[in-house]
Amino acid sequence: MATTIDFIGEIHKLIALFQEQAARHEAVLERYYDSNDVWIPSKYTDRGEQVPYEYEDYKEDLDAEAYDARNMLEEVMDRLRELAGPPVAGQVFTLTVAGSERHDGEAPYLFVVSGEDIGDARRRLETLPFFREWCEEQRPWDEPDADPDIEFLDEARDSHPGLPAAGAYNDLRREQAVLAEAENVVADLAARLPEQEG
């Protein structure tokens, strides 16, 4: 059986590795520049000898190539951050929910979110717009005021830590991250506003 790849988790690991590498790169390069960010050629030689003119040309070309490559990598990383969203606190959980289609023998839906434990993951899932919209679609068409016809499958084989072993699933971690960021912005604004007198 094929193993499901956690693409968002892998992207977050790559971003973290890139950030660590970039910090190391900056620390190394810093030694070769003076306080005005001017490159000091003698620091590239063992005994401070004069660097040949030809090497200067080579270094200029090499620096230009490295600069372009770094810019491209920055663009790739920015796009990956945009696609994956920031990491969400907690661990990854798969939650399985059967909708009205279960009465016709169809398979349930798998949702992936992050949470502190499975109960927290379920609470978070229930706040997400995608899941709420899906729930609305599970109301009987002729009873718009009825509760959505859904059933959480709580067995360990259905709802558990980690990703599904195989098959399609709805990964809602990016939506979770966007919602968490919005909540942080609102909380920050609320903290800055003067208190209203009653």
Backbone torsions as a table, in degrees:
resi	resn	phi	psi	omega
1	MET	NA	134.1	-179.8
2	ALA	-69.9	145.7	177.9
3	THR	-91.8	134.4	177.8
4	THR	-69.6	136.9	178.6
5	ILE	-94.7	130.6	176.8
6	ASP	-84.8	83.5	-174.6
7	PHE	-60.2	-45.1	-178.5
8	ILE	-65.6	-43.1	177.3
9	GLY	-60.9	-40.4	178.9
10	GLU	-66.8	-40.0	178.0
11	ILE	-61.6	-42.6	179.4
12	HIS	-63.0	-38.3	177.6
13	LYS	-64.0	-41.9	179.3
14	LEU	-64.2	-40.2	178.5
15	ILE	-63.4	-42.9	179.3
16	ALA	-63.0	-42.5	177.5
17	LEU	-62.3	-41.7	179.0
18	PHE	-62.6	-42.8	-179.3
19	GLN	-63.6	-39.8	177.4
20	GLU	-65.4	-44.3	179.9
21	GLN	-63.8	-42.6	-179.3
22	ALA	-61.8	-39.8	178.7
23	ALA	-65.3	-42.5	177.5
24	ARG	-63.6	-42.3	179.8
25	HIS	-59.9	-46.3	179.7
26	GLU	-63.1	-39.9	-179.7
27	ALA	-64.1	-38.6	179.1
28	VAL	-68.8	-47.6	-177.5
29	LEU	-64.9	-31.1	-178.0
30	GLU	-56.5	-31.3	-179.0
31	ARG	-66.4	-21.8	-174.4
32	TYR	-98.3	9.3	179.6
33	TYR	-126.2	147.5	177.8
34	ASP	-83.1	-173.1	-175.1
35	SER	-66.7	-16.8	177.7
36	ASN	-98.4	15.6	-177.9
37	ASP	61.1	31.7	175.6
38	VAL	-98.5	131.6	-178.2
39	TRP	-67.8	134.6	-179.3
40	ILE	-107.9	102.8	-174.9
41	PRO	-57.1	-38.4	-173.6
42	SER	-62.5	-21.9	-179.4
43	LYS	-74.5	-9.0	177.6
44	TYR	-90.4	-3.9	-179.4
45	THR	-112.2	157.9	-177.4
46	ASP	-63.6	-41.9	-173.8
47	ARG	-117.9	15.0	178.1
48	GLY	79.0	23.0	179.6
49	GLU	-67.3	159.9	176.3
50	GLN	-63.9	133.6	178.7
51	VAL	-83.8	129.4	-177.9
52	PRO	-60.5	151.5	-178.9
53	TYR	-58.9	-40.6	-179.7
54	GLU	-59.6	-37.1	179.2
55	TYR	-66.4	-35.2	177.7
56	GLU	-60.4	-44.4	178.4
57	ASP	-61.4	-44.1	179.9
58	TYR	-61.4	-44.9	-178.8
59	LYS	-64.2	-37.3	179.3
60	GLU	-62.7	-45.2	178.4
61	ASP	-65.2	-42.6	-179.5
62	LEU	-62.4	-43.2	178.7
63	ASP	-62.3	-40.8	179.6
64	ALA	-62.6	-42.7	178.9
65	GLU	-64.3	-45.2	-179.6
66	ALA	-62.8	-38.4	179.6
67	TYR	-63.7	-45.9	179.0
68	ASP	-63.0	-43.1	-179.6
69	ALA	-63.2	-41.5	179.3
70	ARG	-65.2	-41.3	178.1
71	ASN	-61.0	-42.5	179.0
72	MET	-63.8	-43.2	179.3
73	LEU	-62.5	-38.7	176.9
74	GLU	-61.4	-42.1	178.8
75	GLU	-63.8	-42.1	178.2
76	VAL	-61.8	-45.2	-178.8
77	MET	-64.8	-39.3	177.4
78	ASP	-61.1	-41.2	179.8
79	ARG	-67.9	-40.6	177.7
80	LEU	-62.8	-41.0	177.2
81	ARG	-60.9	-41.3	-180.0
82	GLU	-64.4	-43.5	-178.7
83	LEU	-68.8	-43.2	-174.4
84	ALA	-86.7	-25.3	-172.5
85	GLY	73.3	167.6	178.9
86	PRO	-72.1	157.1	176.8
87	PRO	-60.9	146.1	178.0
88	VAL	-103.3	139.8	-178.9
89	ALA	-61.2	146.9	178.2
90	GLY	101.5	-176.2	179.2
91	GLN	-104.8	167.1	-176.9
92	VAL	-82.2	137.4	177.0
93	PHE	-132.0	146.0	169.1
94	THR	-101.9	127.1	176.5
95	LEU	-118.5	128.7	-177.9
96	THR	-106.3	127.4	-177.5
97	VAL	-132.0	127.0	177.4
98	ALA	-95.1	131.5	177.2
99	GLY	-100.5	-164.2	-176.3
100	SER	-63.2	-20.9	-179.9
101	GLU	-66.0	-15.5	-179.7
102	ARG	-63.6	-26.0	179.1
103	HIS	-68.8	-18.7	177.5
104	ASP	-101.1	9.1	177.6
105	GLY	84.3	10.4	179.9
106	GLU	-81.5	156.2	-177.3
107	ALA	-70.3	154.7	177.1
108	PRO	-75.6	173.7	178.7
109	TYR	-96.4	145.1	177.0
110	LEU	-110.8	128.3	178.4
111	PHE	-119.6	137.0	178.8
112	VAL	-114.3	124.1	177.3
113	VAL	-140.8	171.6	174.7
114	SER	-106.0	151.3	178.7
115	GLY	-168.8	169.4	179.5
116	GLU	-75.7	-35.9	175.1
117	ASP	-151.1	-179.7	-174.2
118	ILE	-66.4	-33.4	177.1
119	GLY	-66.1	-42.7	177.8
120	ASP	-64.7	-40.5	178.3
121	ALA	-60.8	-41.9	179.4
122	ARG	-65.4	-42.3	178.1
123	ARG	-60.8	-41.8	179.4
124	ARG	-66.6	-41.4	178.8
125	LEU	-56.5	-42.9	-175.1
126	GLU	-67.4	-13.3	178.2
127	THR	-92.8	-11.6	-172.2
128	LEU	-81.3	135.0	-177.4
129	PRO	-55.3	-41.3	-178.8
130	PHE	-60.4	-46.0	-178.3
131	PHE	-67.6	-40.7	-179.8
132	ARG	-62.9	-40.5	178.2
133	GLU	-65.4	-41.3	177.4
134	TRP	-60.3	-42.5	179.3
135	CYS	-60.8	-41.6	179.3
136	GLU	-58.8	-34.9	-179.9
137	GLU	-72.4	-10.9	-177.9
138	GLN	-94.2	6.0	174.9
139	ARG	-77.6	145.8	174.8
140	PRO	-58.9	134.2	-174.3
141	TRP	-60.6	-28.5	-177.6
142	ASP	-97.2	3.5	178.0
143	GLU	-133.8	74.3	-175.1
144	PRO	-62.7	-19.6	-179.6
145	ASP	-94.0	-2.8	-180.0
146	ALA	-73.6	157.3	175.1
147	ASP	-66.2	149.8	175.7
148	PRO	-57.8	139.6	-178.6
149	ASP	-87.0	78.5	-179.1
150	ILE	-128.9	158.8	178.4
151	GLU	-143.0	118.9	174.1
152	PHE	-73.5	131.5	177.6
153	LEU	-97.1	106.3	-171.1
154	ASP	-91.1	-5.6	179.8
155	GLU	-60.8	146.9	-176.6
156	ALA	-58.9	-29.8	179.8
157	ARG	-72.8	-19.9	-176.7
158	ASP	-99.3	-48.7	-179.2
159	SER	-119.7	122.2	-169.1
160	HIS	-161.8	166.6	172.9
161	PRO	-65.0	147.7	177.0
162	GLY	90.5	-178.6	-179.9
163	LEU	-87.2	162.9	173.6
164	PRO	-60.7	150.0	180.0
165	ALA	-66.6	-32.4	-179.0
166	ALA	-163.5	166.0	174.7
167	GLY	92.9	177.9	-177.6
168	ALA	-82.0	149.8	176.3
169	TYR	-154.0	163.2	179.0
170	ASN	-100.8	106.1	-179.7
171	ASP	-87.5	108.7	-174.8
172	LEU	-103.4	14.0	-178.2
173	ARG	-65.0	-34.5	179.2
174	ARG	-66.3	-44.0	177.0
175	GLU	-62.8	-38.1	177.1
176	GLN	-60.1	-43.4	-179.2
177	ALA	-65.1	-42.5	179.2
178	VAL	-62.2	-43.6	179.5
179	LEU	-64.4	-41.8	179.4
180	ALA	-63.7	-41.0	178.2
181	GLU	-62.9	-42.9	179.1
182	ALA	-62.5	-41.8	178.5
183	GLU	-63.4	-38.3	178.2
184	ASN	-65.2	-40.4	178.7
185	VAL	-63.7	-45.0	179.6
186	VAL	-62.3	-44.2	179.8
187	ALA	-63.4	-39.3	178.9
188	ASP	-65.1	-43.6	178.2
189	LEU	-64.0	-42.1	-179.8
190	ALA	-62.2	-37.5	-180.0
191	ALA	-68.5	-26.8	-178.7
192	ARG	-85.9	-20.5	-177.8
193	LEU	-76.4	144.2	177.3
194	PRO	-68.0	147.3	-179.8
195	GLU	-68.2	137.7	178.3
196	GLN	-83.9	133.8	178.5
197	GLU	-82.2	135.1	-172.3
198	GLY	-58.9	NA	NA
